[in-house]
Every structure is written in structure tokens, then in C-alpha cells.
Amino acid sequence: MSSIKHDPITTEIIQSSLQAACDEMFVAMRKTAMSSIIYEVLDFGTAVTDSNGNIAASGAGIPAFIAMCDKAVQAVIKKYDSNQIKEGDVFATNDPYNGGVTHLNDVIVVMPVFSKGERIAWTANIAHWPDLGGMAPGGISADAKEIFQEGLQLPVIKMIENGNPIQSVIDIITANSRVPQYTLGDMWAAIASIRVGEKRIKDIANKYGTEIFKNSVQQFMDYGERTSLDALSSLPHGTYHGEDLLDDGRKIQVDVTINDKEFIVDLRNNPEQDDGPNNASYDGTVVSAQMAFKGITSSDFICNAGTFRPLKVLCDEGSMFNPVRPAAQGIYYETDIRSYDLIWKTISHLNPNKSSAGSFASICGTFMGGQHPDTGATFIIIEPQVGGWGASSVGDGCSANFSAFHGDTFNTPAEISEARHGVYVDQMRLTDEDGGEGKFRGGKGIVMDYRVRSKNAWVSVAYTRSKSLPWALDGGNEGGSNYIEVIRKNGDLEKYSVVTGLTLEPEDVVRIHTGNGGGCGKPELRDKSMIEEDLLNEYITLEQAKKFYKYN
Amino acid sequence: MLRVATDVGGTFTDLVYFEIDEKSGKALSIKTAKSDTTPSSYEKGVFDAIEKGNVDIAKSTFFAHGTTVVINSITERKGVLTGLITTKGFRDSLEIARGDRPDFFNLRYQKPKPFVPRYLRAEVPGRIDFLGKELNPLDLSGLDDVIEKFKKHNVQSIAVCLIHGYANSMHEQKVIDYIKSKWADVDIVASHQITREWREYERTNTTALCAYIKPIARSYLDKLNDKLITSNFSGNPYVMQSNGGIDTFESTKTIPLTMIESGPTSGVLGAAELGKLIKENNLITLDVGGTTAKCSLIENGNVKINTNYWIEKNRQSAGYPVMLPVVDIVEIGNGGGSIAWVDNYDKLHVGPQSAGADPGPVSYGKGGNSITTTDANLITNRINQNYFCGGEIKADMDAVSKTIEPLSKKLKFTNAETARGIIRIANNNMINALKLVSVNKGYDPRDFSLVAFGGGGGMHATSLAKELNIPKVIIPVNSSVFSAWGMLMSDLRRDYILTKLTTMNDQAIDILNKTFIEMEKQAEESYKKENISKELISFKRFGSFRYLGQDHSVEIPITNSKFDEASIKKIIEDFHTQYEKEFTYKLENQVDMIQFHLVAFAEIEKPELQERKVTNIKVEDAVKETREIDFDEMGVHKSNIYNFDLLEPGMEFAGPAIVEDPSTTVVIFPNQKCKVDKFANLHISIEGGK
């Protein structure tokens, strides 16, 4: 409608419509996906970018997926001439070295949006597809040495041309999946989702006019940039150095430089790339830096290209934060959360309104499988774990929450786990272990028991922050450790933080422990009434009160 | 003879009643009254309204009541100190919750605090499995100590929720019996009395909330009942429930949490009843009040019920689950009193803060100093400046101009442009809420009509419908007291839900036959206890099904009264069809039934509604005046202002126009046409949508 003036209200409504489009794409994916990791764990995200692949708005179930899809769009633009990018085309990549960001299971599909013959935007979707081949079912193996062992690579390919599926490409994908029905189902769900977005963006552009649309998108990014710059100007400027240890004892380190215009994360001089799958692509490292940047600047939900314009990330090629082919990247998430947590540790104290001590900071990815003892059907548990969050200068940390990479992630209720997986959950409670004491104490980790009922069951885990513990602030105590114990039927006890395919027998118990978050302030400064409340609630024992808080 | 409904809101207590002609059974007239809500003792406000409306309660045969007593006790944390008894190993279920964190970038996130502190959460050994089989016997030996501890800490109410208590209530029942035998006067509630659904955190929290408010809700209903009796009321009093039906005081007192959404649901129910009368089965409802807007969706005449209901859930907080059948409503902080503000980046926002009723919008002249949506509607002349609140208040337009000026300055707008901007932003907020109940759940708004009510429904509905391509807007007559009207049209409704994992093969035949009959018996017995005769009872059966290994299930209606091989096959087919409709694909996988759902209605005699009289006045005679109305992008037009009270069945007119009565303003845009139906509801057709 031509009578609509280009005014701030129209701009506002277009911007809010972009968000609504992403949300609608998100819902479309959630409704139509076939894999539970998508529709339950919400391991997926959606986005709209401008015509050059700068992120305009996104929808995600987890914050780690908020700003991921733009890299794929940019990879498409880089690889294909504009005359090869036509209305109705769909491109895909899962290549972490080429716009794919994470690991081969996360496939990003993108499509251009045209209005009156002009490319004005892209819609995109990233989701964890259940299986694309590789040496282990589900693609992720702690034993992988090269990316070739982790599944089929889709190196920025075209899969739909002018709306017509390129059958040979789809056949290759189908042939390489152990669960082709699910993979195809999720693929079509992803395509349906970006098509919904394409239609909505078109509607908006047609209603308000292409120019006004493009302008509003750019203004939205400028707004994102302004809010970030304002936040930077209120942070103390300088260069800040931070270090941390990996569980194997190696040191990682960062220099963060903050000035009026820039936020530079220098991750050079870090360990070389890993022989196994514990590497994260440069793009993945950028996402970690973006999350830490967002954490220190603004907690709102505006995350567009403008928001991150002041951010620069430097990494050495061939390091664990920027590996070169063919390094494996299956467990990228534990590497990403290490760089994220390192950056947060380095800058957290700079904003007294947002700072917090370190949390249990691991995905604590837990995989268990076997035959359901009642039905004989194969069951597989794939789940992250909840743990303790760091304390702050204004209060105790949050207990039993998923890591900062998660958001709308829900744990599996014991009642459902027992029915679906044929295990017994004998307990799911807050831990009594030491760690995280302080004027304000870290939130509590958990203890959860899976008692196995079936023969030939197995468990795999790859937890970090098992030996190198959650860091404290202002003289508080370090948090606790993430690990599992396997208590055999005969009472034998084994302890692991990384293990692959450990065989389990009926009545064996897998006991999951996650750590308390770090404390803030010296424990002896804790208010007596708070100690007594903790004693009343049995958050601490009298022994712990005496030992750590000098309570008498 | 009278039929009376009262609805206690945040600010006002509404009363609506029908006078019934005893010979014909027809409703003669509908009358309303309003009084201030009296938070210290709500029953006082109810009787104030009864007095103000000159209602002789002794002549009333029916009294229905909507109340916020439960939700307020929860929101204000004014429940009683509550203890919890749960299965060994699960004391922290309330605190671990589900581990989700909607506030993505907040590293100081705090979970909502459990309603029962850890020191009042006790465990008992003993275990049931998911099939209801006892794995370990219940051990009550520690309960005496627990009781003593609870007494020492002045616990007033106890919640009992054991693992898999939905599958077998034996252990929960034993715990309750034991405690009652030792401590007769404590309030106690067990999870199986509320719901038989799985998911321990949701069920535990629901049980804890129920225990937390039980003594308060019980004593409130008792006091109200006493007052009714002393006023010689001889009929049955009923309370509006969250599931879209009403229920007796007696039944409500055992599980008073069912009143949690007592207020908002009656409007949705009213829309469904109105839909039956005017033969509109697919409706989106919009209720715009002073502080919030609420939306819901009705498909094929059925109000959507959801047992995955959360309170206080938003982008900053995970909220608390309430595992009860609740009408599916989306509520946003956007009403007539919502405040417009400009942020540091010169962006205009509306809400969620509200000026409330006191001081209210600037135009009230009661000292309000923030511009609200209502003020913006006055500037555009959509609300009549000379007939504000039915002429009760002189709109203080000078104050409005002065107050909006700084906003306009920041935005570099004229005041008129700012006012339009405020309305467009408010509309946009409501559009997003309407999308949540429609588009985002897979419904196409083009298949629905929009029923708008509450004080501000008519003011915004036509713009919203245009934007969402909804072809028709319906504004009910008496739309400002529509919620209370809904209660007068309601039947008794009780929902029974049972999680029972059943593979849909030959063995399912027996299980389905037995389970539904058992549930029906339970419902009949509960009605029988209250002397409700069997002939009035009717049932609706539903089942939730899913593919093996999946979590999301689909509820489908089950029409069979008896099951055999063929009917099981038919149910499976129905499931495939419905699943494909909702999720776009179907699978070859095994189908499981997860949940049995029985709705037991008990019919209540309802009056037949009187049609509005046709006196054959012309439509022009209903025009009270003309005004220059600002229709934003459609321009400023001299428009007819119609008196709602004078409109008669069969009348038709086109926009630009406004329809007014003392409490409602209906905006009809150019190109929109309005028809009056036989009850004097307005049907506005929206030209072409976008």
C-alpha cells in the first residue's frame, strides 16, 4: 500500500514482523520434525538475514543457535554467482569448515527471498538431524580422528532448484543415513520451515514496499549496533587476560580488548587442534564469543548482525578453536563451552550488574542405549544434564539448570524415562558434595541414578569441568565436579568423565553427578541467617557449615 | 424467577442476571450491575453488586460465580504454609523442575522459588512402577516424625505426590489415611485426586499449589455460601472452573485449584455458546480489558483445553506448571489502560505496564500522567470525547494533549500521528497474541470469525481481522459483561484424565472398555453424591495417542461406547489422519494410547434467549450523530455514529462508522459492512483483508 509513510512505527512493525516470521518458522519446524532431539530438546534454530547474509532476526530453542545461520548464507553467496541463486532454490551445508559452524549432524538449509525480481532476504534453518552416517550411530563418537568418520559432508550444495528437488542429492542423503525415514522427515520439515519464512517475508515486503522493508532491516541492525556500542561505552576499557585449564591439564587463554568501538577476543596461542573430535570451527568459536558478548552487554533478545558488529575474534589456524581439515569436530560443543566460559571468566567482573562466578559449564552429554526389557525395542537416551550455576555479588547461584548454551531445554521426567527407556530412576536430587561455598554460594548440581534393567546396555559420556573446576569470584570457593559413577551389581565402583560404549548389565547403576557452581565472596562473610537457613533446608550439613563457614 | 452470575475481577465485580418468564421459560431481560471489588473479603463486593442491582436473591434459582480468589492467593503469595510428602529420592523435584531457562542471556537467572521450602519436603520409601505395579512396599514408619516436624513449623496444609501415583493411587491413599488418622484437622490433598497424568514435577507442583490455596479457597466458598443462605437463596450455587464449565461449591472445595482461571474462561465459554446460537463453529476470541488482552480459539464448537498450563511463565521466568484442564488462553499485557512509552532509542512501545483503574488513563482526569491506548483512541475520535464512559466522565482532553506532547516531540510526530502510532503498536501486539493461538498452532485465520468483547474488543477487532485476513468480526450485544453472560449459559463439567500407556493392539479392546466405564462410574458417583440425577449426565470420551517412541501426542474424540477389533482399527485410522493434519506426515510405527480423557457434563436448564424486537425503525434513526474519525492509513472520514441500543435485527450499514453504547465502542472501517442479527449482535464483514 503506497499510502503508508516510511515512519518509525512502520519500521517498528516490520521489525516485529521479522521476529514473528522467525517464530513461525520455529513452530513449523517443531511441529513437523520427526526426531525428538528437534521437537523435544529444541536443538534447532531459524533465522532471517538480509540479502547479503547479515542476520536480521532469529528464533531458537537454545541461545547457542541464535546467531548461527548467517554463516551458511554467506557461504552460499561466496560460492555461487548471483545468477545461480534463483527464486525457489534451497541450499544446504553441514560443513563446519564452510558455513556449517558446528558438527555434521547440524544441517543448515537456506533459501533466498525475492520480491519483484530482487533478492531482499534469506530464510534459514539449522537443526540436528538424527543420522548422516559416520562411524557411530548418530554421528558423534569420541573415537573419531577425522571428519570423514563423522558422516556425510554437504559442502554448501544446492538441493532444490526453482522449487524442484534435485533427486540425486536427496538420494545421496537418504543412502547415507541409518534412519533415512527420520532424516528425510526432518529435511522436509526444515524446508517447510524456510518456505513459511519466505512467504511471510514476501508478504511484508509486498505490503510495505521493498525499499521500506530493506530500510527497516538495516535500521534494525543499526539499532542493534547502537545498543551494543552504548553498552561498550559503559564498560571499563582495556585489555583483559584470562586463563583456564582443560581437564587434561593443558592451559587455554584469551585476551579481551574493549574500547568504544570494538570488543576484540584474541584466542591466539591456544592448544593445537585435537587428534580426536574435541575441536570447534572458527565460526563456532565466534558464536561462543557472541554469547559471552551478549551476556556482558545486554540481556535482551535482540541479536542481529548489528549487535555483533563491534565484535572481532582472532584465532590461530590449526588450533582447537580454529582447526584445519580434516580435524574431527563431533564434540565441538564441549570445546565451544570451554572458550565461552573462558571469555566469561575474563570479562564477567567488568559489569557489576551482570557478573557471576563460573557454573558447571558442560553440556554433560549422556548417551545410553539397549533393549527395552518390556518391549524388546531399542531405546536410546541422548540428553544433556542440569548442574549448578555460579553465585553473584547479589545472591546464590541457580541450582540444577542446563548450561548457558541451553535455553528452552527441558529434562526428561523420571516417570517418562522409566516408561520409555525401561530403566529405573532411583533418585534425582540436589548434590550434597562440597564446592561453591562463599558469601553467596554456587547453585547446586545434581545426583541422578539410572538403574539398568536390560542386558547389553551401554553408556557413553564426554563431560568437561571434571578436574578443572568452576571458577569462583572475590574469594569464594571453586565449584564441584561433573562425572559419572558406574556402580556394578556386585558393588564395584568405577568413575568416568569420558567413556565410550561402556557395557552395562541389569542392576548396574549409572550415577550422574554434576557440580555446584562457583561461589562469590569469602565464605566466612556469609550472613549467619543464610547459613542457618541452609542448615534448616539441609543444603549444607553442620559439618560443612563448620568447615567452610566457621559456623558455631 | 432469576438467574444470576457474578464475576469478581481485579477492579470491578460484575453482576449479570436474566429475568425468566415462568410460563415460557424465556429470558425476558438481561440486567447488569457493577461494584468495586473488595480484596479483603471478596464476598462483600459480590453482595454489594447484588444490592446495587436490586436483585432479590431469594427469587433466584441459579447462582454462578467467577472468582479470582485462587489466582490472587498464588500471585500475591498469600497461601498457607504447606508441607509436601513425596517418594524417596525425589524431594528436590520441585526445585530441579525442568532445568529450562527462557532468559537466554541472563547468567544470573533465578528459578521461580518452589511453593514448598526444602525443609518441609519429606520423603517416604516405597515404589510403584509405571504400570502401577508395586515394586517396594510403602514404609510409613517415618511419617510420625514428619507430622511432628510439620506441626512444629505450623504447617497448615499437606500435599502428597508419589512417583507413578497416577498409575496406582494406593500408596498416596495410604499416606493420606495415615495422616488423617493422626492429624484430623489438617488440610490434605493427594495428586491422584487432582490428576492422573504423568510427569512428576508438573504433578507435584500442581498438588503443592492446590494444598497451598486450599484452606483459603474453602473458607471463601463457605462464607459466600453462608451469605447466600442467610439471604434465603434456595437454588444451587456454582463456581466457574478453568475447564470452561461450572461446578458445585462442594466439589470445588476438594480441589479448589480448578478455579485458577475461573475469570478468563467464562468469556471463551460465552463465545462458544454464542457460536451455537448463531451457528458459527470456528471462532477466535478476543477479550480486551483494562490491563490485558486475552485470546483463545474454538474449533468446531469445542473450546480448546490444555493440561500443559503454566502460570507466571514469560521470557524472564520458567513459571509454574498447573496440570489441570484449562481453557487454552494467551494473555498479553495490552489493554485500554496500557501505557505508551518511548525508549532511549526513540522506539515507541505500548504496555505491558498499565495505568489500571486508578489513576487510569490521562483522560479520566484522576491524575494519570501516562498516555494509554484509551487516550490515543480518544484523540483519533474513535472513542466519543463527549460520551466518555457512557457520559459518566468528562474526558480531559487538555491533559491528554499536554501529556502526549513529549512523546510526539521525541518521535518528531504531530499528536495525531503519535496517537495513530500507539494504536498501531497496540494492534501489532494483539496480532502477535492472536497468531499464537491460530497461525502458530497450524490454524488458518481465514477459516475463523473473530468474536471480540470486553471494554476494548470492539475498538480494535476490525483492524486486527483485516491484518490477519479474518473474514468476519462478531461483536456480541452486551459485550462488556460478556464473561458473566457466559456463566449463565454453562453446564456442569468435570474432566477426568488418566495416563495409561496402552499399545493399540487386540489387548487394547479390554483395557479401553474397562477404563472408560470405570471413569464414567467414578463421574456418576461423584455427581450422585451431590444429588445430581443420572439423566442429566452425558459423557464425551477422548484419547491421546502417539507413535511409539514419540512424545507429542494428538487427542482425538472417541465416539464408541463399546470397543471391538473394528473400532480399535478405526481409532488408529482416525489418529493417523489427525496426526497427518497436525504434523504433515504419518508413520508406519506402532500406535500407543497415552491418556484417557473423559468429560462428564451435567446439564443445567438454560433459558431461551429473547430476540431483539423489530419496531421497523429505519437504520438512519439509529444514527445519533456524525463525527470526524481518524482511520489512520484509511484517512479521516466524517462517519455515522450508531446507537447500539437502537440497532434492530436485519439492519445493515457500511463503514466508515462507529457503534456506541455506554460501555462499548465498535470501529467500522471504510469498506467494511455491518449486519445486525436477531439478537442484535453485530456481524462485520472485512473486505479483502490485507
Interface residues (C-beta under 8 A of the other chain):
Chain A: M1 S3 I4 D7 P8 I9 E12 I13 S16 A20 D23 E24 V27 K31 T32 M34 S36 Y39 E40 A60 I62 P63 I66 Q181 G185 W188 A189 A192 D203 K207 Y223 R226 T227 D230 M291 K294 G295 S298 S299 D300 F301 W344 S348 K354 S356 S359 A377 V386 W389 G390 S392 V394 G395 C398 S399 A400 N401 F402 A404 H406 G407 D408 T409 F410 N411 P413 A414 E415 I416 E418 A419 R420 V425 D426 Q427 M428 R429 L430 I446 D449 L536 N537 E538 Y539
Chain B: K88 G89 F90 R91 D92 S93 E95 I96 A97 R98 G99 D100 R101 P102 D103 F104 F105 N106 L107 R108 Y109 Q110 K111 P117 R118 Y119 D129 F130 I163 H164 Y166 W198 R199 E200 Y201 E202 R315 N344 Y345 D346 K347 L348 L411 F413 E417 R420 G421 R424 I425 N428 N432 K435 V439 N440 K441 G442 L501 L548 G549 Q550 D551 H552 E582 F583 T584 Y585 L587 E633 K690
